[in-house]
Amino acid sequence: MSIAELGPYDFLSPPKIVFGWGRRREAGALAATLGRRALLVEGSRTLRQSGAIDEILVSLTSAGIETVAVAAISHEPEVHDIDRTVAAIRELRTGRRSSALLDEPTGDTNGDDFVLAVGGGSAIDLAKAAAALVTQNENASVGDYLEGVGRGLQITQPPLPVMAMPTTGGTGTEATKNAVISSYHPPFKKSLRSERMLPRIVLVDPELSVSVPPAITAWTGMDAITQCIESYISRRAKPVAQALAAEGLRRAVGALVEAVRDGRSRTAREAMSHAALLSGMALANSGLGMAHGVAAALGVHARVPHGLACAVMLPAALATNRAVCELLLARLARCVWDEFWPSDAAAAAAMIERIDELCQAVGVPRQLRELGVRREQLPKIARDSRGNSMDGNPRTLTDDELLRLLEDLW
């Protein structure tokens, strides 16, 4: 077997990752390495009701950390959510002791505050964006920093440190350098992006995901699967990221149905949380593709939840890209299922077929109309699918080609 030539590459990841069932009990000790006051951003109310948040707060208090709740969110973050949270944090930080700056050995001038995100991708994206913007010299809306729509402002100052505790086993945003922000007037979904935005500590406790309902488990799980596949075949794919993506996909395809069927399955929840983490590391280094590009437009024009949109688009994206990345799909299929196929064409076909079967098994609709998408919305969805994700797609698609594809899916 010949060895493919390797070109130069960079690889980014959070500096510390802690993974394991029940390890939320270590939150206080870990957080104490970041600061002395946690600015808490929460996700689902279910976490409060289950007692998980209180348990984490007890751990923080035991470590001598003061906790102040600054935001709670149960929807994909919008521009006003970020701006409101930034304003709340700035108000809290007014008058914080400047003497803390003298004790910083790393040169970080943010004092003793850090942001703690406990929740799904929405909470973590909100936390990362707010932590980044609150320290910038410009007193501007997050919209002015977003790719393609703002004034082109950049993250130039170190953000507040972020500790991320994901609870859904899906988005992988705990390991990425961006936060996805939406607007509906005007409609867009864009990223705030900077290498400085990587969380300092990622604490993944799969037990926190047992209360996630079956439908959300399916959608977020398919988001992780889509991220693994798209980052593997992306035109910007990196070798370390591809290795992580293949491992994440292998875990996820063997566990998602069980996680949806039995949310308390420790084996399934661990596999999905691990897959989500790896998918985030993969996409942060390799980018994504068409499914995510269209999913963003489906979100802002038809309010389709992100994971569900990715799941509906994934089989079509694989079929569309097959002609230009059949070898990569074949390699990925062999990594995931460890089976023999007589040709790359057969392996790639099996890959697409099995992903389609998995979508059906967890209840993913086949047609866009089933998501509430109206046919007259398709031209705008095609137009607004352009962006960073689509730029990584293996096959270049014209607007007309993309519109025809969406019409076929409708």
BELTA-V937374 format. One record per backbone hydrogen bond with DSSP energy under -0.5 kcal/mol. NH is the residue of the N-H (numbers start at 1). CO is the residue of the C=O. E is the energy in kcal/mol with one decimal. If there is no record, write none. Layout:
BEGIN
nh/co/e
NH/CO/E
NH/CO/E
END
This chain:
BEGIN
nh/co/e
4/2/-0.5
16/200/-1.0
18/202/-3.3
20/204/-2.3
23/20/-1.8
25/22/-1.4
26/23/-2.0
27/24/-1.9
30/26/-2.2
31/27/-3.0
32/28/-2.0
33/30/-1.5
34/31/-2.3
35/31/-1.4
36/112/-2.3
37/112/-1.9
38/66/-3.2
39/37/-0.5
39/114/-2.9
40/38/-0.8
40/68/-2.5
41/116/-2.9
42/71/-2.4
43/118/-1.5
47/44/-1.2
48/44/-0.6
49/45/-2.3
50/46/-2.3
51/47/-0.6
51/48/-1.1
52/47/-1.2
53/47/-1.1
55/51/-2.0
56/52/-2.0
57/53/-2.7
58/54/-2.2
59/55/-1.7
60/56/-2.2
61/57/-2.7
62/58/-2.4
63/59/-1.0
63/60/-0.5
64/61/-1.9
65/60/-2.4
66/36/-2.2
66/64/-0.5
68/38/-2.9
70/40/-2.7
71/40/-1.4
73/42/-2.0
79/182/-1.7
81/78/-0.6
82/78/-1.8
83/79/-2.4
84/80/-2.3
85/81/-2.0
86/82/-2.7
87/83/-2.2
88/84/-2.0
89/85/-2.4
90/86/-2.6
91/87/-2.1
92/88/-1.9
93/89/-2.4
94/90/-0.9
94/91/-0.5
96/93/-2.3
100/97/-0.9
101/98/-1.7
102/99/-1.3
103/100/-1.4
104/101/-1.1
105/103/-0.8
107/104/-0.7
113/110/-0.9
114/37/-2.0
115/161/-3.1
116/39/-2.0
117/115/-0.6
117/163/-2.7
118/41/-2.5
118/116/-0.5
119/165/-1.7
124/120/-2.1
125/121/-2.7
126/122/-2.3
127/123/-2.4
128/124/-2.7
129/125/-2.4
130/126/-2.5
131/127/-2.6
132/128/-1.6
133/129/-2.4
134/130/-2.3
135/132/-0.5
136/133/-1.5
140/138/-1.4
144/141/-1.5
145/142/-1.9
146/142/-0.7
146/143/-0.5
147/191/-1.8
149/146/-1.1
150/146/-1.7
151/144/-0.6
152/144/-0.5
153/144/-2.1
156/154/-1.0
160/131/-2.1
161/113/-0.5
163/115/-2.7
164/162/-0.5
164/201/-2.4
165/117/-3.0
167/119/-1.2
175/172/-2.2
176/173/-1.4
179/192/-2.2
181/179/-0.5
181/190/-3.4
182/77/-2.5
183/188/-2.5
185/186/-0.8
188/183/-2.4
190/181/-2.4
192/179/-2.7
193/191/-0.6
194/177/-2.6
197/194/-2.0
198/195/-1.2
200/162/-1.8
201/162/-1.6
202/16/-2.3
203/164/-2.6
203/201/-0.5
204/18/-3.3
204/202/-0.6
205/166/-0.5
205/203/-0.7
206/204/-0.6
208/205/-2.1
209/206/-1.7
210/207/-1.3
212/209/-1.6
217/213/-2.6
218/214/-2.5
219/215/-2.5
220/216/-2.8
221/217/-2.0
222/218/-2.3
223/219/-1.7
224/220/-2.0
225/221/-2.1
226/222/-2.8
227/223/-2.5
228/224/-2.3
229/225/-2.3
230/226/-3.1
231/227/-2.2
232/228/-1.3
233/229/-1.9
234/230/-1.1
235/392/-2.4
236/286/-0.5
237/234/-1.7
242/238/-2.4
243/239/-2.0
244/240/-2.1
245/241/-2.7
246/242/-2.4
247/243/-1.8
248/244/-2.8
249/245/-2.8
250/246/-2.2
251/247/-2.0
252/248/-2.5
253/249/-2.6
254/250/-0.8
255/251/-0.5
255/252/-1.4
256/252/-2.5
259/255/-2.5
260/256/-2.4
261/257/-2.3
262/258/-3.2
265/262/-2.1
266/264/-0.6
269/265/-2.6
270/266/-2.5
271/267/-2.0
272/268/-2.4
273/269/-2.4
274/270/-2.3
275/271/-2.5
276/272/-2.5
277/273/-2.1
278/274/-2.4
279/275/-2.6
280/276/-2.1
281/277/-2.0
282/278/-2.4
283/279/-2.7
284/280/-2.0
285/281/-0.7
285/282/-0.9
286/282/-2.2
287/283/-1.9
293/289/-2.0
294/290/-2.8
295/291/-2.0
296/292/-1.9
297/293/-1.1
298/294/-2.6
299/295/-1.9
300/296/-1.7
301/297/-2.2
302/298/-1.8
303/299/-1.0
304/298/-1.5
309/305/-2.5
310/306/-2.4
311/307/-2.3
312/308/-2.3
313/309/-1.9
314/310/-1.9
315/311/-0.6
317/313/-2.5
318/314/-2.5
319/315/-2.2
320/316/-2.4
321/317/-2.1
322/318/-1.3
324/321/-1.6
325/321/-1.1
325/322/-0.7
326/322/-0.6
329/325/-2.4
330/326/-2.4
331/327/-2.5
332/328/-2.5
333/329/-2.5
334/330/-2.2
335/331/-1.9
336/332/-2.3
337/333/-2.7
338/334/-1.3
341/339/-0.5
347/343/-2.0
348/344/-2.8
349/345/-2.2
350/346/-2.2
351/347/-2.2
352/348/-2.2
353/349/-2.4
354/350/-2.6
355/351/-2.0
356/352/-2.1
357/353/-2.2
358/354/-2.1
359/355/-2.3
360/356/-2.0
361/357/-2.3
362/358/-1.5
363/360/-1.4
364/359/-2.8
368/409/-1.6
370/367/-1.0
371/368/-1.8
372/369/-1.5
373/368/-1.6
377/374/-1.8
378/375/-1.5
381/377/-2.2
382/378/-2.8
383/379/-2.3
384/380/-2.4
385/382/-1.1
386/383/-0.8
391/387/-2.1
392/388/-0.7
392/389/-1.3
393/390/-1.4
402/398/-2.4
403/399/-2.4
404/400/-2.4
405/401/-2.1
406/402/-2.3
407/403/-2.4
408/404/-2.2
409/405/-1.6
410/406/-1.5
END
